[in-house]
Amino acid sequence: MINRKDSYFRRAQAENYVARSAYKLLELNKKYNLIKKNDLVLDLGSSPGSWAQVCLKLGVKRVVGIDLSHTKIKDKDFRFIKDDIGNIDVKGMGNFNVVLSDIAPSTTGNFDAEASVDLSRKSWSIAKKVLKKNGNFLCKVFQGRGFEEFVKDVRKEFEFFKVSKPKASRKGSKEMYIIGRTFLGKTFTKNKKVYKG
């Protein structure tokens, strides 16, 4: 049985984060230095907004969040787009230093891993088009069918690559986090402002 009010949940309440998932990003960022001050960040699957909160506290210039569910974040440096990531036209978005994806399927117990890999591939497709050269990518994906192939596809596009599971992940969870640092690809567009809606 999942303890939804564990120590991370209580800590999140005490430190005013909207979800315990903030500590996953804090841990991974501390270890891999993905997000820096004045970065432009795209946050896919951003609801309820804890990762955007972390980014803003780290002093990023702007966060653009996309999700089907609204976030709880109100900040002048945060822009929210309520939509499916598959519907997003990246051509008008400009480029980002970091793309984050904490998106997950509605879990049913059947084919969750396959659905997770499918969503992660959509996130990766967006990241390849909007990441600045030398940019960073962090993506949650469930272990299962398609996981290893996805990892292989992403690995070759970065100077540094790692698969990690932070301590804040729940025990028994199949979620893993793919870390790609220093993107080797070319930017999709140049000299465009970050999408402001």
PyMOL commands that set and color helices and strands:
alter all, ss='L'
color gray80, all
select helices_A, chain A and resi 7-14+22-32+50-57+85-87+90-92+112-130+147-155
alter helices_A, ss='H'
color red, helices_A
select strands_A, chain A and resi 40-44+62-67+78-82+96-101+131-142+158-164+175-183
alter strands_A, ss='S'
color yellow, strands_A
deselect
rebuild
show_as cartoon
